[in-house]
């Protein structure tokens, strides 16, 4: 992991406690790493194709913020 790579976050459940199941944490960490890798590659592509980096970041953040919770009541 490079100096600029953020460390994997502490995963917190809906109860406010850290997720402690080893297998769940493993899956969450793997998903996080995959998303980071895909996002990095997409960002590099966007910049190489002349996209404004700040505008691209804004679009990706908006996409993430727009995700709906699939299991909310």
C-alpha atoms as a printed R data frame, in Angstrom:
   type eleno elety resid chain resno       x       y       z
1  ATOM     1    CA   UNK     A     1   0.000   0.000   0.000
2  ATOM     2    CA   UNK     A     2   1.455   3.371  -0.971
3  ATOM     3    CA   UNK     A     3   1.588   6.423   1.265
4  ATOM     4    CA   UNK     A     4  -1.403   7.960  -0.564
5  ATOM     5    CA   UNK     A     5  -3.558   4.847  -0.347
6  ATOM     6    CA   UNK     A     6  -6.146   5.180   2.396
7  ATOM     7    CA   UNK     A     7  -6.242   2.322   4.843
8  ATOM     8    CA   UNK     A     8  -9.287   0.094   4.933
9  ATOM     9    CA   UNK     A     9 -11.913   1.642   7.215
10 ATOM    10    CA   UNK     A    10 -13.241   0.130  10.396
11 ATOM    11    CA   UNK     A    11 -16.580  -1.390   9.385
12 ATOM    12    CA   UNK     A    12 -19.419  -0.262  11.630
13 ATOM    13    CA   UNK     A    13 -22.784  -1.996  11.855
14 ATOM    14    CA   UNK     A    14 -26.195  -0.369  12.117
15 ATOM    15    CA   UNK     A    15 -25.914  -0.816  15.883
16 ATOM    16    CA   UNK     A    16 -22.855   1.458  15.969
17 ATOM    17    CA   UNK     A    17 -20.487  -1.381  16.880
18 ATOM    18    CA   UNK     A    18 -17.600  -2.601  14.747
19 ATOM    19    CA   UNK     A    19 -18.377  -5.581  12.532
20 ATOM    20    CA   UNK     A    20 -16.458  -8.352  14.246
21 ATOM    21    CA   UNK     A    21 -17.190 -11.441  12.132
22 ATOM    22    CA   UNK     A    22 -13.907 -12.309  10.430
23 ATOM    23    CA   UNK     A    23 -15.572 -13.521   7.227
24 ATOM    24    CA   UNK     A    24 -17.756 -10.412   6.947
25 ATOM    25    CA   UNK     A    25 -14.746  -8.146   7.460
26 ATOM    26    CA   UNK     A    26 -12.815 -10.131   4.858
27 ATOM    27    CA   UNK     A    27 -15.603  -9.690   2.265
28 ATOM    28    CA   UNK     A    28 -16.012  -5.989   3.087
29 ATOM    29    CA   UNK     A    29 -12.252  -5.434   2.739
30 ATOM    30    CA   UNK     A    30 -12.123  -7.324  -0.570
31 ATOM    31    CA   UNK     A    31 -15.063  -5.297  -1.927
32 ATOM    32    CA   UNK     A    32 -13.407  -2.061  -0.783
33 ATOM    33    CA   UNK     A    33 -10.134  -2.993  -2.500
34 ATOM    34    CA   UNK     A    34 -11.940  -3.940  -5.735
35 ATOM    35    CA   UNK     A    35 -13.898  -0.677  -5.790
36 ATOM    36    CA   UNK     A    36 -10.729   1.327  -5.105
37 ATOM    37    CA   UNK     A    37  -8.913  -0.441  -7.965
38 ATOM    38    CA   UNK     A    38 -11.771   0.098 -10.437
39 ATOM    39    CA   UNK     A    39 -12.197   3.723  -9.351
40 ATOM    40    CA   UNK     A    40  -8.465   4.373  -9.755
41 ATOM    41    CA   UNK     A    41  -8.419   2.916 -13.264
42 ATOM    42    CA   UNK     A    42 -11.551   4.843 -14.279
43 ATOM    43    CA   UNK     A    43 -10.130   8.079 -12.860
44 ATOM    44    CA   UNK     A    44  -6.860   7.591 -14.746
45 ATOM    45    CA   UNK     A    45  -8.815   6.948 -17.970
46 ATOM    46    CA   UNK     A    46 -10.935  10.065 -17.444
47 ATOM    47    CA   UNK     A    47  -7.883  12.267 -16.886
48 ATOM    48    CA   UNK     A    48  -6.076  10.785 -19.904
49 ATOM    49    CA   UNK     A    49  -9.148  11.550 -22.030
50 ATOM    50    CA   UNK     A    50  -9.093  15.183 -20.911
51 ATOM    51    CA   UNK     A    51 -11.779  15.158 -18.232
52 ATOM    52    CA   UNK     A    52 -11.412  17.695 -15.425
53 ATOM    53    CA   UNK     A    53 -10.284  15.664 -12.379
54 ATOM    54    CA   UNK     A    54 -12.451  17.622  -9.930
55 ATOM    55    CA   UNK     A    55 -15.528  17.210 -12.137
56 ATOM    56    CA   UNK     A    56 -14.914  13.476 -12.442
57 ATOM    57    CA   UNK     A    57 -14.483  13.092  -8.676
58 ATOM    58    CA   UNK     A    58 -17.718  15.040  -8.176
59 ATOM    59    CA   UNK     A    59 -19.582  12.728 -10.579
60 ATOM    60    CA   UNK     A    60 -18.293   9.576  -8.855
61 ATOM    61    CA   UNK     A    61 -19.115  10.918  -5.384
62 ATOM    62    CA   UNK     A    62 -22.620  11.862  -6.562
63 ATOM    63    CA   UNK     A    63 -23.084   8.341  -7.938
64 ATOM    64    CA   UNK     A    64 -22.051   6.757  -4.623
65 ATOM    65    CA   UNK     A    65 -24.229   9.138  -2.616
66 ATOM    66    CA   UNK     A    66 -27.152   8.259  -4.882
67 ATOM    67    CA   UNK     A    67 -27.001   4.537  -4.103
68 ATOM    68    CA   UNK     A    68 -30.171   3.394  -2.399
69 ATOM    69    CA   UNK     A    69 -30.074   1.131   0.636
70 ATOM    70    CA   UNK     A    70 -31.375  -2.196  -0.680
71 ATOM    71    CA   UNK     A    71 -32.638  -3.487   2.670
72 ATOM    72    CA   UNK     A    72 -34.022  -0.348   4.337
73 ATOM    73    CA   UNK     A    73 -37.495  -0.459   5.781
